[in-house]
Amino acid sequence: MPGFIPEITTRVKVEIDLSGIDEALDIIQSDDVLSDIPSLTDELNERRTQLQSLQSPLGEAISKSLKSNQEMIISSKHYITGMMANSVDIFSDGDDYLVGNTAMSVDGFPYPLAIETGRREVFPIDAKVLRWFEGGNFSKPIFAKHSGSVKADPFVEPSIEDTMYDIDEIVDEIFDAVVR
């Protein structure tokens, strides 16, 4: 898993419920009259195979939508370098997909996590002073330790909520592509 920050990585898992088709196949196979009609079994097996084949494309499409929504939310608020928005990645993990941020400071600190959850105290890492960068200018030095808190500015949960609104459209697009 390439540098994902576990606390803010989202696992996308698509499971397609095939129990209705399985039940129908069981009924057909247990009935003497219906089992003599091979086209029924063939049709249901074909539908089952088609539905199973949609699992990966749906997972990928949902992951791309989640990535896009996360990038938009981040870009609307945290755009100075664009590094955090450009570090949202998708990783295939078997049948699942992971969507997460891989941005790190030069010192290896996962700063998207600090933005997502907030921090109570901010310390300079290597310097003796700490400065903020706002509007293209550095602030006055804040020495040694700043006890004021950095407010949480969540972007993961809102991106999941936005993606949930997109699910119907994503499913329709995938089904339309298969039905054609």
N, C-alpha and C positions, 0 to 999 in steps of 0.2 A: 504494500500500500504506500504510494509515493508521498510521504510527508504530510498526510492529512492530520488535522488537529482533531483527535477523537471526540472531544467534548462538543464540537460543532459540525460533525460530519453526519450526514443523513443517509440511512440505508433505504434504498428503493427496492421493494420486493413485490413482484406481481404474481399473484396466484389466481388462476382461473378455475372456477368451480365447475367441474365436469360431472358432479354427482348425478345431475338430472339425466345426462346422456348415459351414464353407467347404469342407472336404474332402468331406463328404457331398454337398453341392450339386454339386461337381465330378464326383463319381462318378455321380450321377443324370444330369447333363447329358451325360456321355460314354457312357452306356449307352442303346442304342436302345430297349430295353423299358421301363426305368425312366423315361426322358425322356418317354414317352407318357402317364405318370401325373402330370398337373399338380398334383394335390392334395399329392403328396410335396414338390415344390418350393415350393408355396405354404405348406405347414405349416412347413418349415424356414426359409423367409424370414420368416414371422411370428414364429417363435421367436427368430431372429436379431435382429429389430427389438425384440422385448420385452426381450431381454438388453441390447441397446445402450441402451434407455431407462432401465435400472436404474443406469447408471453415475453419473449426477448424484445421484439420491436416496441411493445408497450412500455416495458421497463426503460428502454433507451429513450423513447420519446418523453416520458415523464421526467426522467433524469435531466434531459436537455432543457425542458421547461423550467424545472427547479433551478438549474444552473443559471438560466437566463433571468429568472425572477430575482435570484440572489444578487446577480451582477447589477441589475437595475436598482435594487434597493441600496446596495453599497455605493454605487456611482452617484446616486442622488444626494448622498450625505458625505461620503469620504472620497473625494476626487482629487486630492492634491497631486499624488503621483499616479494614481490609477492601479497601483500594484496590487492592492487587496482585491479589487474587482476583477483584475486579470488573473488572479490566482485561484479562482473557483474552478475545480477540476472534477471530472467524472472518471471513475475507475470501475471496471467490470470485476466483480467478485463472484465467480461462478454464475449462477442465475440471477444474482442481485447486482445492483449498481450502488456505488458510494458516490455521493456528491458532497464535496467539502472544500475548504479553503486550505491552501498550502503556504500562504504568505508568512514570512518570518522577517524579523528585523535583522540587521547585519550581525547582531549578537546572538541570533538564534531564538529570540523570544517570539512566541506565536501571538503577535499583537491583534489579529482578528478576534481571538478569544477574549482579550481585554476589552475590546470594543463591544462584543456581544454581551458579556457579563458585567462589565464595569470593574473598576479597581478602587480600593479604599485609599491606598497610599501610592505615590509615584516616587521612585528613586532614580537618580542618574546612575547609569551602569558603569561607565568608565571615567566620566568627567566629574569635576567637583561642583559643577553647576548644572541645572536643568533649565531648559528653555522650551517654550512652545513655539511652533511654527504656524502662524495664522496670517492669511491674506498676503502671502508672499514675503512676510517679514518675521524676524525672530522677536519674541517677547523679551521683556526685561528678565535678567537671570533670576531663577528661583533656586536658592542655595540648598544643598545637601538633601533636603527632603521636603516634599510638598504633601501636607497632610489632608488637603482638600481631596474630595473623591472625584473620580472620573465616572460620570453617569453611564450606566449601561445603555447601549443603543442597539438593541437586537435586530438582526437581519435574517437569522435562520428561520425562526418561527413565522415571521411575516411572509417569507418566501414560500414556506410550506403551505400556508393559508392561501396565498395567491395561486399556487399550483393546483390546489384542490379545486379551485374554480375553473381551471383549465382542463381537468380530467375528462369531462364529457366530450369536449371538442377533440381532445387527443384520441380518445377511444373511437369516436366517429370517423376521424381521418384514417386511422389504422384499419378499421373494419371496411371502410369504403375502398381502400387500396387492395384489400384481399378479395372483396366481392367482385370487383371488376374483372 
